[in-house]
Amino acid sequence: MSEFPEGTPCWVDAMFADVEGAKAFYGDVLGWTFGESSSEYGNYTQAYADGKAVAAVVPPMPGAEGQSAWCLYFASPDIAATAEKVKAAGGELLMEPMQVGTFGSMLLGKEPSGAVFGVWQPGDHKGFEKMAEPGAFAWAELFTRDAPTADAFLSAVFPYGAQTMDDPNMDYKVFHVGGSPEHMVLGRMVMDADFPAEVPPYICIYFAVDDCDGAVKRATDRGATLQFGPMDSPFGRFAALTDPQGANFSVIDLTTTVGDMPPMNDA
């Protein structure tokens, strides 16, 4: 069984045409160090924050070259069963379940509104070794133009409960596991007219930092594009960026909060 409850984000990775450039960028912005690349697994290279595994970077597979993007993996105790749920709920399997040595098994899918995601059934590699600390994964949000379709898919594939934010100006839903709203695992945001039509639905990864403004400056100094922010919120001070190779990500200082938490309603 997974050490992460089913449906919980447990890992992130990204393909980069310039892996060394990505390592230099994220090493500077997030303080990552990197292990040895694994030639047996396509030069997959793990990233570490304070010696704890937090992500990985890898060159594109032959024929899979394209814009870089971070991929979020959800935990599953039975990846074959999850694959069947993905298909039954209207999703697409971009990569069928595949054993990755003794590390575990993975699949890549696309939910019916268009966002790509992964699923991971752990073996020796359990997933994140730390979360919600500087340099590590903090949160994720699915940005979609078709909220009902995405919501129905997620609830059919994973054992989620959900709540909606009580805000007439924002259509925002939070999914949780274990029957407890306190165990929040994923946000869902509707893409409005501010998003260019050519931007497909995607899952945005938030990495924790100890200084949002400092991280933004390091990122933009290294060629990243600031999409919005830094912005204060009850959840932390955050900003959205696009790295020099086109991968979207966000940074958030979880310790700098402003305002009251918004009320949530059961969905």
Backbone as CSV, one residue per row, in Angstrom:
resi,resn,N_x,N_y,N_z,CA_x,CA_y,CA_z,C_x,C_y,C_z
1,MET,0.839,-1.200,0.000,0.000,0.000,0.000,0.876,1.254,0.000
2,SER,0.324,2.313,-0.526,1.037,3.569,-0.590,1.153,4.188,0.794
3,GLU,2.303,4.847,1.059,2.441,5.613,2.292,1.674,6.933,2.171
4,PHE,1.371,7.332,0.944,0.513,8.477,0.701,-0.898,7.952,0.456
5,PRO,-1.918,8.509,1.097,-3.280,8.057,0.823,-3.619,8.178,-0.665
6,GLU,-4.467,7.286,-1.139,-4.846,7.294,-2.548,-5.385,8.671,-2.954
7,GLY,-4.887,9.181,-4.092,-5.317,10.478,-4.591,-4.502,11.650,-4.085
8,THR,-3.555,11.388,-3.176,-2.715,12.452,-2.634,-1.547,12.733,-3.578
9,PRO,-1.223,13.988,-3.858,-0.014,14.284,-4.627,1.205,13.697,-3.926
10,CYS,2.011,12.948,-4.681,3.150,12.279,-4.056,4.473,12.526,-4.768
11,TRP,4.439,13.171,-5.964,5.697,13.402,-6.685,5.470,14.387,-7.834
12,VAL,6.527,15.074,-8.229,6.500,15.930,-9.418,7.794,15.740,-10.193
13,ASP,7.672,15.815,-11.513,8.865,15.861,-12.347,8.560,16.660,-13.601
14,ALA,9.596,16.940,-14.376,9.432,17.712,-15.606,10.517,17.332,-16.589
15,MET,10.149,17.348,-17.876,11.105,17.141,-18.953,11.644,18.488,-19.417
16,PHE,12.949,18.562,-19.592,13.598,19.780,-20.070,14.588,19.444,-21.174
17,ALA,14.485,20.159,-22.299,15.457,19.969,-23.374,16.861,20.306,-22.879
18,ASP,16.957,21.318,-22.030,18.230,21.728,-21.441,18.191,21.389,-19.959
19,VAL,18.564,20.158,-19.643,18.494,19.712,-18.245,19.470,20.488,-17.379
20,GLU,20.671,20.732,-17.898,21.651,21.467,-17.098,21.163,22.887,-16.826
21,GLY,20.492,23.493,-17.800,19.921,24.818,-17.590,18.833,24.795,-16.532
22,ALA,18.006,23.752,-16.561,16.943,23.615,-15.557,17.540,23.418,-14.169
23,LYS,18.590,22.622,-14.079,19.230,22.398,-12.784,19.814,23.699,-12.233
24,ALA,20.437,24.488,-13.098,21.001,25.762,-12.653,19.898,26.717,-12.208
25,PHE,18.792,26.757,-12.979,17.687,27.662,-12.656,17.054,27.300,-11.322
26,TYR,16.607,26.060,-11.175,15.909,25.666,-9.952,16.864,25.552,-8.763
27,GLY,18.117,25.265,-9.046,19.096,25.281,-7.971,19.218,26.662,-7.359
28,ASP,19.189,27.685,-8.211,19.291,29.054,-7.722,17.979,29.514,-7.090
29,VAL,16.853,29.251,-7.767,15.557,29.787,-7.312,15.052,29.062,-6.067
30,LEU,15.183,27.732,-6.035,14.603,26.945,-4.934,15.649,26.310,-4.026
31,GLY,16.934,26.492,-4.356,17.975,25.929,-3.513,18.188,24.441,-3.676
32,TRP,17.746,23.894,-4.810,17.874,22.446,-5.005,19.305,22.030,-5.281
33,THR,19.633,20.832,-4.848,20.820,20.122,-5.299,20.335,18.890,-6.061
34,PHE,21.228,18.262,-6.792,20.800,17.180,-7.683,21.687,15.955,-7.522
35,GLY,21.040,14.785,-7.625,21.763,13.533,-7.568,22.363,13.184,-8.920
36,GLU,22.948,12.013,-8.987,23.486,11.522,-10.248,22.342,11.137,-11.181
37,SER,22.496,11.421,-12.466,21.464,11.020,-13.419,21.509,9.514,-13.612
38,SER,20.330,8.944,-13.805,20.214,7.493,-13.966,20.078,7.169,-15.448
39,SER,21.185,6.764,-16.080,21.165,6.496,-17.523,20.226,5.345,-17.856
40,GLU,20.032,4.437,-16.906,19.137,3.299,-17.142,17.688,3.758,-17.297
41,TYR,17.377,4.923,-16.711,16.005,5.438,-16.768,15.968,6.802,-17.446
42,GLY,16.645,6.901,-18.595,16.567,8.097,-19.417,17.196,9.322,-18.801
43,ASN,18.259,9.120,-17.990,18.953,10.227,-17.306,18.030,11.001,-16.362
44,TYR,17.137,10.270,-15.733,16.253,10.823,-14.706,17.118,11.275,-13.532
45,THR,16.943,12.520,-13.109,17.799,13.105,-12.084,16.948,13.670,-10.956
46,GLN,17.149,13.173,-9.746,16.354,13.645,-8.619,16.905,14.957,-8.073
47,ALA,15.974,15.800,-7.605,16.312,17.058,-6.957,16.074,16.915,-5.460
48,TYR,16.927,17.587,-4.689,16.861,17.490,-3.231,16.826,18.882,-2.605
49,ALA,16.074,19.017,-1.530,16.090,20.204,-0.687,16.534,19.755,0.698
50,ASP,17.662,20.272,1.143,18.239,19.858,2.430,18.394,18.345,2.505
51,GLY,18.791,17.755,1.383,19.061,16.324,1.354,17.850,15.436,1.227
52,LYS,16.654,16.021,1.114,15.417,15.250,0.986,14.902,15.337,-0.451
53,ALA,14.480,14.207,-1.016,14.003,14.176,-2.405,12.695,14.939,-2.536
54,VAL,12.649,15.885,-3.500,11.465,16.735,-3.648,10.918,16.781,-5.077
55,ALA,11.704,16.352,-6.075,11.275,16.462,-7.472,12.296,15.749,-8.335
56,ALA,12.087,15.800,-9.647,13.070,15.249,-10.581,12.977,15.979,-11.910
57,VAL,14.095,15.982,-12.634,14.155,16.537,-13.982,14.718,15.459,-14.900
58,VAL,14.314,15.526,-16.174,14.710,14.489,-17.124,14.680,15.079,-18.526
59,PRO,15.605,14.652,-19.416,15.501,15.103,-20.803,14.311,14.445,-21.485
60,PRO,13.758,15.062,-22.533,12.607,14.467,-23.213,12.975,13.153,-23.880
61,MET,12.002,12.267,-23.898,12.192,11.014,-24.625,12.193,11.298,-26.116
62,PRO,12.904,10.497,-26.903,12.891,10.717,-28.358,11.467,10.751,-28.900
63,GLY,11.169,11.793,-29.668,9.838,11.940,-30.225,8.862,12.650,-29.313
64,ALA,9.291,12.945,-28.071,8.395,13.593,-27.111,8.822,15.026,-26.823
65,GLU,9.656,15.580,-27.709,10.111,16.944,-27.488,8.934,17.908,-27.575
66,GLY,8.953,18.911,-26.752,7.885,19.906,-26.727,8.134,20.859,-25.590
67,GLN,7.150,21.692,-25.327,7.312,22.658,-24.242,7.404,21.940,-22.907
68,SER,8.308,22.391,-22.084,8.472,21.790,-20.763,7.243,22.056,-19.896
69,ALA,6.940,21.118,-19.020,5.810,21.283,-18.105,6.034,20.391,-16.895
70,TRP,5.652,20.886,-15.729,5.698,20.063,-14.529,4.513,19.104,-14.514
71,CYS,4.774,17.878,-14.096,3.740,16.847,-14.022,3.561,16.428,-12.566
72,LEU,2.319,16.467,-12.112,1.976,16.047,-10.754,1.519,14.591,-10.773
73,TYR,2.041,13.798,-9.829,1.663,12.390,-9.706,0.804,12.195,-8.456
74,PHE,-0.310,11.482,-8.648,-1.190,11.135,-7.541,-0.898,9.703,-7.099
75,ALA,-0.946,9.475,-5.802,-0.645,8.154,-5.266,-1.779,7.173,-5.546
76,SER,-1.408,5.934,-5.813,-2.382,4.855,-6.016,-1.839,3.567,-5.417
77,PRO,-2.676,2.804,-4.716,-2.251,1.493,-4.223,-2.362,0.408,-5.285
78,ASP,-3.041,0.705,-6.414,-3.277,-0.281,-7.469,-3.385,0.471,-8.788
79,ILE,-2.268,0.618,-9.477,-2.231,1.485,-10.649,-3.059,0.921,-11.800
80,ALA,-3.163,-0.392,-11.885,-3.991,-0.983,-12.942,-5.462,-0.621,-12.735
81,ALA,-5.906,-0.672,-11.479,-7.288,-0.301,-11.186,-7.524,1.175,-11.442
82,THR,-6.556,2.017,-11.092,-6.693,3.452,-11.352,-6.764,3.724,-12.840
83,ALA,-5.957,3.013,-13.639,-5.986,3.191,-15.092,-7.373,2.893,-15.650
84,GLU,-8.020,1.863,-15.134,-9.366,1.539,-15.599,-10.352,2.633,-15.210
85,LYS,-10.186,3.197,-14.025,-11.057,4.294,-13.591,-10.858,5.529,-14.477
86,VAL,-9.606,5.807,-14.847,-9.321,6.954,-15.722,-10.089,6.809,-17.030
87,LYS,-10.020,5.628,-17.619,-10.707,5.406,-18.903,-12.215,5.436,-18.735
88,ALA,-12.716,4.819,-17.672,-14.165,4.768,-17.460,-14.755,6.150,-17.214
89,ALA,-13.944,7.057,-16.667,-14.428,8.403,-16.347,-14.226,9.389,-17.493
90,GLY,-13.801,8.882,-18.655,-13.660,9.742,-19.820,-12.284,10.314,-20.028
91,GLY,-11.304,9.872,-19.225,-9.943,10.336,-19.395,-9.210,9.543,-20.458
92,GLU,-7.997,9.988,-20.751,-7.160,9.354,-21.774,-5.857,8.907,-21.140
93,LEU,-5.409,7.707,-21.468,-4.109,7.237,-21.004,-3.057,7.620,-22.042
94,LEU,-2.164,8.518,-21.682,-1.065,8.893,-22.568,0.071,7.885,-22.472
95,MET,0.193,7.260,-21.313,1.159,6.184,-21.104,0.502,5.150,-20.225
96,GLU,0.384,3.932,-20.731,-0.209,2.843,-19.967,0.643,2.551,-18.723
97,PRO,0.066,1.921,-17.707,0.851,1.588,-16.516,2.148,0.875,-16.880
98,MET,3.235,1.356,-16.289,4.566,0.863,-16.625,5.382,0.686,-15.354
99,GLN,6.021,-0.470,-15.235,6.900,-0.730,-14.104,8.216,0.018,-14.309
100,VAL,8.683,0.694,-13.274,9.959,1.420,-13.344,10.931,0.728,-12.390
101,GLY,11.516,-0.362,-12.853,12.430,-1.134,-12.028,11.784,-1.500,-10.703
102,THR,12.566,-1.339,-9.630,12.027,-1.610,-8.295,11.453,-0.349,-7.648
103,PHE,11.497,0.774,-8.385,11.075,2.047,-7.801,9.559,2.123,-7.629
104,GLY,8.809,1.568,-8.581,7.360,1.627,-8.533,6.783,1.530,-9.931
105,SER,5.526,1.912,-10.083,4.846,1.877,-11.377,4.181,3.221,-11.620
106,MET,4.120,3.626,-12.900,3.567,4.930,-13.241,2.645,4.836,-14.435
107,LEU,1.777,5.827,-14.560,1.052,6.067,-15.793,0.945,7.565,-15.980
108,LEU,0.711,7.964,-17.215,0.424,9.355,-17.526,-0.963,9.418,-18.142
109,GLY,-1.763,10.352,-17.711,-3.125,10.483,-18.215,-3.477,11.918,-18.520
110,LYS,-4.622,12.078,-19.152,-5.174,13.405,-19.423,-6.639,13.384,-19.026
111,GLU,-7.023,14.286,-18.117,-8.428,14.324,-17.723,-9.230,14.956,-18.871
112,PRO,-10.542,14.708,-18.929,-11.298,15.056,-20.134,-11.374,16.539,-20.468
113,SER,-11.053,17.423,-19.525,-11.015,18.841,-19.899,-9.651,19.254,-20.434
114,GLY,-8.638,18.347,-20.326,-7.381,18.588,-21.021,-6.111,18.642,-20.213
115,ALA,-6.169,18.567,-18.881,-4.957,18.660,-18.063,-4.271,17.298,-17.955
116,VAL,-2.952,17.308,-18.083,-2.140,16.090,-17.994,-1.725,15.869,-16.542
117,PHE,-1.686,14.609,-16.124,-1.288,14.254,-14.761,-0.638,12.882,-14.787
118,GLY,-0.014,12.511,-13.687,0.552,11.179,-13.541,-0.041,10.471,-12.347
119,VAL,0.144,9.163,-12.307,-0.222,8.346,-11.150,0.986,7.493,-10.798
120,TRP,1.246,7.335,-9.506,2.410,6.591,-9.044,1.992,5.581,-7.991
121,GLN,2.349,4.310,-8.248,2.215,3.258,-7.248,3.608,2.946,-6.738
122,PRO,3.893,3.257,-5.472,5.276,3.185,-5.019,5.797,1.772,-4.845
123,GLY,7.088,1.654,-5.127,7.859,0.493,-4.734,8.917,1.000,-3.771
124,ASP,10.180,0.952,-4.195,11.249,1.487,-3.347,11.167,3.013,-3.223
125,HIS,10.688,3.658,-4.270,10.566,5.123,-4.255,9.166,5.494,-3.792
126,LYS,9.080,6.050,-2.600,7.772,6.327,-1.993,7.179,7.650,-2.468
127,GLY,8.036,8.599,-2.863,7.553,9.911,-3.266,8.289,10.998,-2.517
128,PHE,7.597,12.114,-2.301,8.211,13.241,-1.601,8.774,12.803,-0.247
129,GLU,10.002,13.249,0.030,10.571,13.002,1.357,10.316,14.167,2.311
130,LYS,9.872,15.298,1.764,9.355,16.369,2.604,8.430,17.228,1.769
131,MET,7.508,17.919,2.451,6.513,18.753,1.792,6.279,19.994,2.645
132,ALA,5.778,21.057,1.974,5.361,22.286,2.657,6.489,22.929,3.460
133,GLU,7.726,22.710,3.027,8.895,23.384,3.584,9.659,24.008,2.429
134,PRO,10.491,25.037,2.694,11.193,25.695,1.599,11.914,24.711,0.672
135,GLY,11.655,24.880,-0.629,12.244,24.014,-1.640,11.412,22.802,-1.988
136,ALA,10.325,22.568,-1.257,9.524,21.361,-1.460,8.124,21.704,-1.965
137,PHE,7.449,20.688,-2.499,6.071,20.820,-2.954,5.177,21.315,-1.814
138,ALA,4.306,22.283,-2.149,3.411,22.836,-1.133,1.938,22.652,-1.475
139,TRP,1.579,22.738,-2.767,0.174,22.722,-3.150,0.103,22.559,-4.658
140,ALA,-1.083,22.209,-5.162,-1.294,22.105,-6.603,-2.714,22.505,-6.932
141,GLU,-2.896,23.098,-8.096,-4.221,23.515,-8.567,-4.405,23.108,-10.018
142,LEU,-5.546,22.511,-10.295,-5.920,22.190,-11.670,-6.647,23.404,-12.254
143,PHE,-6.078,23.976,-13.302,-6.700,25.087,-14.020,-7.440,24.517,-15.231
144,THR,-8.744,24.764,-15.303,-9.559,24.191,-16.368,-10.597,25.202,-16.849
145,ARG,-11.038,25.028,-18.096,-12.141,25.844,-18.623,-13.482,25.127,-18.483
146,ASP,-13.460,23.875,-18.051,-14.681,23.072,-17.938,-14.704,22.430,-16.554
147,ALA,-15.095,23.224,-15.564,-15.053,22.759,-14.183,-15.936,21.536,-13.931
148,PRO,-17.186,21.503,-14.412,-18.016,20.325,-14.119,-17.396,19.020,-14.621
149,THR,-16.798,19.059,-15.803,-16.185,17.849,-16.360,-14.971,17.425,-15.538
150,ALA,-14.106,18.379,-15.217,-12.919,18.057,-14.425,-13.299,17.566,-13.041
151,ASP,-14.273,18.222,-12.414,-14.692,17.836,-11.065,-15.242,16.411,-11.043
152,ALA,-16.088,16.101,-12.018,-16.685,14.770,-12.067,-15.617,13.699,-12.273
153,PHE,-14.650,14.000,-13.123,-13.565,13.043,-13.382,-12.763,12.768,-12.111
154,LEU,-12.320,13.822,-11.452,-11.494,13.651,-10.262,-12.219,12.847,-9.193
155,SER,-13.488,13.123,-8.997,-14.253,12.421,-7.964,-14.527,10.972,-8.329
156,ALA,-14.537,10.666,-9.643,-14.755,9.286,-10.080,-13.484,8.441,-9.975
157,VAL,-12.326,9.078,-10.164,-11.057,8.340,-10.196,-10.456,8.171,-8.807
158,PHE,-10.592,9.200,-7.971,-9.980,9.167,-6.650,-11.046,9.313,-5.565
159,PRO,-10.782,8.814,-4.360,-11.788,8.849,-3.284,-11.842,10.215,-2.598
160,TYR,-12.255,11.201,-3.365,-12.241,12.577,-2.878,-13.581,12.997,-2.283
161,GLY,-13.508,13.837,-1.260,-14.596,14.707,-0.881,-14.234,16.083,-1.417
162,ALA,-15.166,17.028,-1.387,-14.876,18.341,-1.943,-15.648,19.426,-1.225
163,GLN,-15.065,20.614,-1.250,-15.717,21.816,-0.757,-15.489,22.944,-1.754
164,THR,-16.439,23.851,-1.826,-16.286,25.012,-2.698,-16.080,26.251,-1.841
165,MET,-15.275,27.172,-2.381,-15.023,28.420,-1.682,-16.248,29.326,-1.783
166,ASP,-16.645,29.884,-0.662,-17.815,30.757,-0.620,-17.401,32.167,-1.058
167,ASP,-17.247,32.326,-2.382,-16.815,33.608,-2.945,-17.515,33.788,-4.285
168,PRO,-18.453,34.732,-4.396,-19.192,34.902,-5.650,-18.316,35.332,-6.818
169,ASN,-17.095,35.791,-6.531,-16.203,36.253,-7.594,-15.233,35.185,-8.067
170,MET,-15.307,33.999,-7.475,-14.325,32.965,-7.820,-14.958,31.590,-7.749
171,ASP,-14.779,30.793,-8.804,-15.219,29.400,-8.824,-14.019,28.541,-8.459
172,TYR,-13.928,28.193,-7.179,-12.754,27.468,-6.671,-13.224,26.318,-5.802
173,LYS,-12.702,25.129,-6.100,-13.068,23.927,-5.344,-11.806,23.307,-4.759
174,VAL,-11.942,22.723,-3.580,-10.838,22.041,-2.916,-11.242,20.583,-2.674
175,PHE,-10.380,19.663,-3.093,-10.611,18.234,-2.893,-9.811,17.757,-1.677
176,HIS,-10.410,16.840,-0.923,-9.728,16.305,0.241,-9.892,14.789,0.292
177,VAL,-9.057,14.143,1.117,-9.078,12.685,1.245,-9.355,12.304,2.695
178,GLY,-9.679,11.041,2.871,-9.876,10.511,4.213,-11.136,10.989,4.889
179,GLY,-12.055,11.556,4.091,-13.299,12.025,4.669,-13.147,13.264,5.534
180,SER,-11.992,13.914,5.464,-11.741,15.065,6.326,-11.361,16.285,5.503
181,PRO,-12.132,17.366,5.577,-11.776,18.588,4.854,-10.410,19.149,5.254
182,GLU,-9.898,18.733,6.427,-8.578,19.211,6.839,-7.470,18.606,5.979
183,HIS,-7.740,17.457,5.355,-6.722,16.786,4.545,-6.869,17.206,3.077
184,MET,-6.664,18.505,2.841,-6.797,19.056,1.488,-5.626,18.602,0.622
185,VAL,-5.927,18.207,-0.626,-4.862,17.694,-1.485,-4.764,18.408,-2.838
186,LEU,-5.842,19.090,-3.268,-5.819,19.670,-4.613,-6.867,20.762,-4.725
187,GLY,-6.493,21.851,-5.382,-7.447,22.900,-5.706,-7.839,22.823,-7.173
188,ARG,-9.017,23.364,-7.483,-9.452,23.453,-8.880,-9.917,24.879,-9.165
189,MET,-9.336,25.486,-10.178,-9.580,26.881,-10.518,-10.090,26.957,-11.956
190,VAL,-11.063,27.832,-12.197,-11.570,28.031,-13.556,-10.707,29.059,-14.273
191,MET,-10.294,28.720,-15.492,-9.506,29.641,-16.317,-10.448,30.674,-16.923
192,ASP,-10.194,31.935,-16.633,-11.064,32.994,-17.156,-10.439,33.637,-18.391
193,ALA,-10.979,34.782,-18.784,-10.521,35.447,-20.010,-9.090,35.950,-19.908
194,ASP,-8.525,36.003,-18.693,-7.138,36.431,-18.539,-6.159,35.400,-19.086
195,PHE,-6.631,34.165,-19.256,-5.762,33.115,-19.789,-5.861,33.111,-21.313
196,PRO,-4.737,33.246,-22.018,-4.783,33.183,-23.491,-5.413,31.875,-23.961
197,ALA,-6.157,31.960,-25.062,-6.892,30.795,-25.564,-5.969,29.629,-25.883
198,GLU,-4.711,29.932,-26.225,-3.798,28.849,-26.619,-3.209,28.108,-25.414
199,VAL,-3.445,28.618,-24.201,-2.938,27.932,-23.008,-3.894,26.801,-22.648
200,PRO,-3.433,25.552,-22.704,-4.339,24.436,-22.387,-4.532,24.306,-20.885
201,PRO,-5.570,23.592,-20.448,-5.708,23.292,-19.028,-4.444,22.601,-18.508
202,TYR,-4.119,22.862,-17.253,-2.893,22.298,-16.693,-2.988,22.269,-15.177
203,ILE,-2.076,21.534,-14.557,-1.972,21.510,-13.106,-0.763,22.341,-12.712
204,CYS,-1.008,23.385,-11.924,0.070,24.263,-11.477,0.625,23.751,-10.153
205,ILE,1.959,23.646,-10.100,2.654,23.186,-8.902,3.130,24.395,-8.103
206,TYR,2.865,24.392,-6.810,3.383,25.419,-5.908,4.547,24.835,-5.111
207,PHE,5.682,25.526,-5.159,6.826,25.157,-4.329,6.955,26.169,-3.192
208,ALA,7.193,25.676,-1.997,7.343,26.550,-0.843,8.706,27.247,-0.879
209,VAL,8.708,28.511,-0.461,9.939,29.291,-0.336,9.866,30.068,0.974
210,ASP,11.022,30.526,1.454,11.005,31.293,2.698,10.877,32.788,2.442
211,ASP,10.945,33.208,1.168,10.817,34.623,0.812,10.303,34.684,-0.619
212,CYS,8.999,34.939,-0.781,8.392,34.938,-2.113,9.044,35.975,-3.020
213,ASP,9.194,37.184,-2.528,9.748,38.250,-3.367,11.189,37.949,-3.784
214,GLY,11.958,37.390,-2.870,13.327,37.024,-3.202,13.380,35.927,-4.251
215,ALA,12.485,34.928,-4.131,12.443,33.847,-5.116,12.045,34.368,-6.490
216,VAL,11.072,35.305,-6.512,10.656,35.898,-7.790,11.813,36.651,-8.430
217,LYS,12.563,37.405,-7.639,13.694,38.145,-8.207,14.749,37.204,-8.761
218,ARG,15.062,36.139,-8.022,16.046,35.176,-8.523,15.564,34.541,-9.824
219,ALA,14.262,34.230,-9.878,13.711,33.584,-11.071,13.737,34.524,-12.277
220,THR,13.273,35.752,-12.089,13.233,36.684,-13.228,14.637,37.101,-13.638
221,ASP,15.556,37.202,-12.696,16.951,37.503,-13.045,17.544,36.415,-13.920
222,ARG,17.021,35.195,-13.776,17.520,34.062,-14.569,16.668,33.814,-15.811
223,GLY,15.768,34.735,-16.144,15.034,34.629,-17.403,13.616,34.133,-17.304
224,ALA,13.094,33.933,-16.092,11.697,33.520,-15.943,10.769,34.705,-16.215
225,THR,9.528,34.399,-16.563,8.495,35.408,-16.776,7.544,35.406,-15.587
226,LEU,7.324,36.565,-14.998,6.366,36.692,-13.899,4.967,36.832,-14.484
227,GLN,4.083,35.893,-14.161,2.712,35.919,-14.677,1.788,36.756,-13.793
228,PHE,1.891,36.590,-12.483,1.203,37.504,-11.566,1.793,37.359,-10.171
229,GLY,1.561,38.406,-9.371,2.099,38.429,-8.031,3.411,39.204,-7.976
230,PRO,4.071,39.153,-6.826,3.667,38.491,-5.596,2.382,39.084,-5.008
231,MET,1.600,38.213,-4.388,0.281,38.577,-3.889,0.085,37.958,-2.502
232,ASP,-0.476,38.767,-1.592,-0.781,38.245,-0.263,-2.115,37.515,-0.282
233,SER,-2.242,36.507,0.579,-3.495,35.761,0.720,-3.523,35.130,2.095
234,PRO,-4.679,34.612,2.518,-4.739,33.899,3.805,-3.904,32.622,3.815
235,PHE,-3.525,32.140,2.637,-2.771,30.882,2.530,-1.265,31.123,2.493
236,GLY,-0.861,32.357,2.147,0.545,32.679,2.043,0.771,33.712,0.953
237,ARG,1.970,34.232,0.869,2.330,35.184,-0.178,2.869,34.385,-1.362
238,PHE,2.267,34.574,-2.540,2.600,33.696,-3.655,2.734,34.480,-4.957
239,ALA,3.316,33.820,-5.945,3.475,34.385,-7.286,3.517,33.248,-8.291
240,ALA,3.055,33.533,-9.501,3.062,32.546,-10.589,4.120,32.944,-11.612
241,LEU,4.878,31.959,-12.065,6.008,32.189,-12.966,6.005,31.182,-14.103
242,THR,6.712,31.525,-15.169,7.029,30.575,-16.237,8.541,30.542,-16.361
243,ASP,9.124,29.357,-16.252,10.585,29.278,-16.276,11.118,29.511,-17.694
244,PRO,12.426,29.660,-17.870,12.969,29.994,-19.183,12.683,28.965,-20.279
245,GLN,12.313,27.724,-19.884,12.001,26.702,-20.880,10.495,26.483,-21.042
246,GLY,9.691,27.362,-20.436,8.255,27.341,-20.678,7.413,26.602,-19.668
247,ALA,8.015,26.084,-18.591,7.242,25.353,-17.580,6.658,26.326,-16.562
248,ASN,5.349,26.233,-16.343,4.683,27.064,-15.347,4.873,26.469,-13.953
249,PHE,5.069,27.357,-12.982,5.104,26.930,-11.588,4.809,28.152,-10.725
250,SER,4.530,27.912,-9.457,4.299,29.003,-8.525,5.173,28.813,-7.302
251,VAL,5.437,29.922,-6.621,6.165,29.880,-5.353,5.274,30.496,-4.289
252,ILE,5.375,29.973,-3.068,4.534,30.477,-1.983,5.296,30.444,-0.670
253,ASP,5.242,31.569,0.045,5.755,31.650,1.406,4.582,31.371,2.330
254,LEU,4.527,30.174,2.866,3.391,29.736,3.677,3.332,30.431,5.031
255,THR,4.417,31.093,5.423,4.459,31.707,6.751,3.956,33.148,6.746
256,THR,3.806,33.745,5.567,3.363,35.130,5.465,1.928,35.138,4.989
257,THR,0.984,35.192,5.919,-0.434,35.123,5.576,-1.122,36.447,5.907
258,VAL,-2.086,36.813,5.079,-2.827,38.059,5.262,-4.317,37.780,5.065
259,GLY,-5.143,38.182,6.020,-6.581,38.008,5.895,-7.082,36.722,6.517
260,ASP,-8.399,36.607,6.578,-9.041,35.423,7.149,-9.249,34.366,6.082
261,MET,-9.194,33.116,6.521,-9.499,32.014,5.607,-10.924,32.151,5.095
262,PRO,-11.159,31.964,3.786,-12.511,32.078,3.272,-13.394,30.930,3.749
263,PRO,-14.679,31.171,3.952,-15.572,30.070,4.329,-15.707,29.083,3.184
264,MET,-15.889,27.809,3.535,-16.004,26.752,2.554,-17.349,26.044,2.743
265,ASN,-17.948,25.631,1.633,-19.217,24.910,1.653,-19.012,23.502,1.095
266,ASP,-19.663,22.522,1.694,-19.585,21.165,1.156,-20.156,21.121,-0.255
267,ALA,-19.419,20.438,-1.129,-19.840,20.361,-2.536,-20.647,19.085,-2.770
